[in-house]
Amino acid sequence: MVTALTITPVAAHECDALASLMRRTIEPLSYYNARAIRAELIKYTAHTLRTLASAEPQAVLVARRGADIVGFCVSRFDDGTIWLSWFGTDASARGQGVGAALLAALASTLPARHAHKIWCDSRVENVESKSVLERAGFKRIATLTNHWYEQDYFLWEWYPS
Ligand SMILES: CC(C)(COP(=O)(O)OP(=O)(O)OC[C@H]1O[C@@H](n2cnc3c(N)ncnc32)[C@H](O)[C@@H]1OP(=O)(O)O)[C@@H](O)C(=O)NCCC(=O)NCCS
């Protein structure tokens, strides 16, 4: 039997485990250069995650199967919109709909956060991310070349239907 997936805001005591999962997910990504990886890892320690979650509870969502955290979605309120900073799935749980479920859970936070849309970026070579964003109904709105950390990105947006 497959254990059901649940997605909720992260609890303070889970931030150490979440920071480890984010490090395991981000560090090996070949889509980003070393400077980008270094800068992103500094942003997501257990301490910063706790601070983000206490300022805005819906900002840090985690997906769990039983006691295991298998995915995460970090976002922030940005002048009436929601900026999706990172979402990710533990390597051992990919391709099982966790990424899609995290995006659906993020979408459901919009009314409570008084936001009318989500936007985010992805590296243009990130085929897994592109695939799951498109399937969730995100539209590609721009390509930014030679942008953050001198790399190329798609910009995406999503509106409730
Ligand atoms: C992007 C990511 C979150 C998707 O998580 P997931 O739990 O595997 O997502 P899902 O199971 O819902 O969907 C996976 C999708 O990737 C697709 N996919 C997987 N490997 C792929 C590949 N090599 N090429 C193209 N598509 C691929 C699957 O086909 C599926 O898309 P589909 O439903 O349209 O077929 C996951 O790959 C990840 O954590 N990547 C590393 C972190 C990252 O890049 N985050 C996004 C930053 S913008």
The ligand as a Tripos MOL2 file, in Angstrom:
@<TRIPOS>MOLECULE
LIG
   48    50     1     0     0
SMALL
NO_CHARGES

@<TRIPOS>ATOM
      1 C1         10.8940   19.5380  -10.5900 C.3       1 LIG1
      2 C2         10.5340   18.5390   -9.4730 C.3       1 LIG1
      3 C3         10.1110   19.3210   -8.2290 C.3       1 LIG1
      4 C4          9.3440   17.6950   -9.9360 C.3       1 LIG1
      5 O1          8.9600   16.9040   -8.8230 O.3       1 LIG1
      6 P1          8.1830   15.5080   -8.9880 P.3       1 LIG1
      7 O2          7.6710   15.1600   -7.6510 O.co2     1 LIG1
      8 O3          9.0140   14.5250   -9.6980 O.co2     1 LIG1
      9 O4          6.9740   16.0000   -9.9180 O.3       1 LIG1
     10 P2          5.7700   15.1470  -10.5380 P.3       1 LIG1
     11 O5          5.9170   13.7040  -10.1970 O.co2     1 LIG1
     12 O6          4.5170   15.8410  -10.1880 O.co2     1 LIG1
     13 O7          6.0140   15.3860  -12.0980 O.3       1 LIG1
     14 C5          7.2670   15.0810  -12.6570 C.3       1 LIG1
     15 C6          7.2700   15.5540  -14.0630 C.3       1 LIG1
     16 O8          8.6130   15.5870  -14.5350 O.3       1 LIG1
     17 C7          8.6670   14.8760  -15.7420 C.3       1 LIG1
     18 N1         10.0060   14.3980  -15.9050 N.ar      1 LIG1
     19 C8         10.7330   13.6520  -15.0560 C.ar      1 LIG1
     20 N2         11.9420   13.4490  -15.5850 N.ar      1 LIG1
     21 C9         11.9450   14.0880  -16.7760 C.ar      1 LIG1
     22 C10        12.9020   14.2610  -17.7970 C.ar      1 LIG1
     23 N3         14.1160   13.7470  -17.6800 N.pl3     1 LIG1
     24 N4         12.5540   14.9780  -18.8920 N.ar      1 LIG1
     25 C11        11.3440   15.5320  -19.0080 C.ar      1 LIG1
     26 N5         10.3920   15.4210  -18.0650 N.ar      1 LIG1
     27 C12        10.7160   14.7000  -16.9760 C.ar      1 LIG1
     28 C13         7.6350   13.8120  -15.5690 C.3       1 LIG1
     29 O9          7.2590   13.2860  -16.8220 O.3       1 LIG1
     30 C14         6.5020   14.6130  -14.9480 C.3       1 LIG1
     31 O10         5.8420   15.4340  -15.8940 O.3       1 LIG1
     32 P3          4.4590   14.9820  -16.5730 P.3       1 LIG1
     33 O11         3.4870   14.7820  -15.4800 O.co2     1 LIG1
     34 O12         4.1390   16.1370  -17.4530 O.co2     1 LIG1
     35 O13         4.7750   13.7170  -17.2750 O.co2     1 LIG1
     36 C15        11.7130   17.5690   -9.1620 C.3       1 LIG1
     37 O14        12.2080   17.0410  -10.3670 O.3       1 LIG1
     38 C16        12.8520   18.2290   -8.3850 C.2       1 LIG1
     39 O15        12.8340   18.2800   -7.1550 O.2       1 LIG1
     40 N6         13.8710   18.7370   -9.0930 N.am      1 LIG1
     41 C17        14.9990   19.3700   -8.4340 C.3       1 LIG1
     42 C18        14.6390   20.7390   -7.8750 C.3       1 LIG1
     43 C19        14.1290   21.6510   -8.9560 C.2       1 LIG1
     44 O16        14.6390   21.6900  -10.0720 O.2       1 LIG1
     45 N7         13.0940   22.4140   -8.5970 N.am      1 LIG1
     46 C20        12.4480   23.3420   -9.4860 C.3       1 LIG1
     47 C21        13.2090   24.6140   -9.5460 C.3       1 LIG1
     48 S1         12.3890   25.7120  -10.6470 S.3       1 LIG1
@<TRIPOS>BOND
     1     1     2 1
     2     2     3 1
     3     2     4 1
     4     2    36 1
     5     4     5 1
     6     5     6 1
     7     6     7 2
     8     6     8 1
     9     6     9 1
    10     9    10 1
    11    10    11 2
    12    10    12 1
    13    10    13 1
    14    13    14 1
    15    14    15 1
    16    15    16 1
    17    15    30 1
    18    16    17 1
    19    17    18 1
    20    17    28 1
    21    18    19 ar
    22    18    27 ar
    23    19    20 ar
    24    20    21 ar
    25    21    22 ar
    26    21    27 ar
    27    22    23 1
    28    22    24 ar
    29    24    25 ar
    30    25    26 ar
    31    26    27 ar
    32    28    29 1
    33    28    30 1
    34    30    31 1
    35    31    32 1
    36    32    33 2
    37    32    34 1
    38    32    35 1
    39    36    37 1
    40    36    38 1
    41    38    39 2
    42    38    40 1
    43    40    41 1
    44    41    42 1
    45    42    43 1
    46    43    44 2
    47    43    45 1
    48    45    46 1
    49    46    47 1
    50    47    48 1
@<TRIPOS>SUBSTRUCTURE
     1 LIG1         1 GROUP 0 **** ****
